[in-house]
Amino acid sequence: EVQLQAYGGGWVQPGGALRLSCASSGFRLSLHTIYWLRQAPGKELDWVSHTVATGASRYEDSVKGRFTVTRDDAKNTLYLQMTSLKPDDTAMYYCARDSMGLGRGQGTQVTVSS
């Protein structure tokens, strides 16, 4: 089964920034729509963003203007640049093949607190 691994999370103060990476072995990210999802404690898995094969991305309203997805096709890696982070952004972040989380790996924890 194809799995996408997200990494790069950590703890950051409100207003800070983090860059998450999404990689997969043997699965060309550039040929598929790739989703960023997140799950806060006690809440459902939520859509954050998705990027289609052309590289165009769409974002959930609460992250628009703060989060940006880029892709490095040579490295087969997708990045989620997160800026102006807020405590509400605290969650486990995943990259996946669909909005339900298909193919997501263990995820990476992002904690925003002072």
URPE-V568347 format. One record per residue. RES is the residue in one letter. D_FIRST is the distance of its C-alpha to the first C-alpha in whole Angstrom. Layout:
# URPE-V568347
res->[RES;RES]
d_first->[D_FIRST;D_FIRST]
This chain:
# URPE-V568347
res->[E;V;Q;L;Q;A;Y;G;G;G;W;V;Q;P;G;G;A;L;R;L;S;C;A;S;S;G;F;R;L;S;L;H;T;I;Y;W;L;R;Q;A;P;G;K;E;L;D;W;V;S;H;T;V;A;T;G;A;S;R;Y;E;D;S;V;K;G;R;F;T;V;T;R;D;D;A;K;N;T;L;Y;L;Q;M;T;S;L;K;P;D;D;T;A;M;Y;Y;C;A;R;D;S;M;G;L;G;R;G;Q;G;T;Q;V;T;V;S;S]
d_first->[0;4;6;10;13;16;19;23;24;27;31;33;36;37;37;35;32;29;26;22;20;16;14;11;11;11;10;14;15;18;17;15;17;16;17;19;19;21;22;26;27;27;26;23;21;22;22;23;23;21;21;21;21;24;24;26;25;26;27;28;32;32;30;32;34;32;29;28;25;25;22;23;21;23;21;18;18;19;22;23;27;29;32;35;33;34;34;32;29;28;25;21;20;16;15;12;12;14;17;16;13;10;7;10;11;14;16;20;23;26;29;32;35;39]
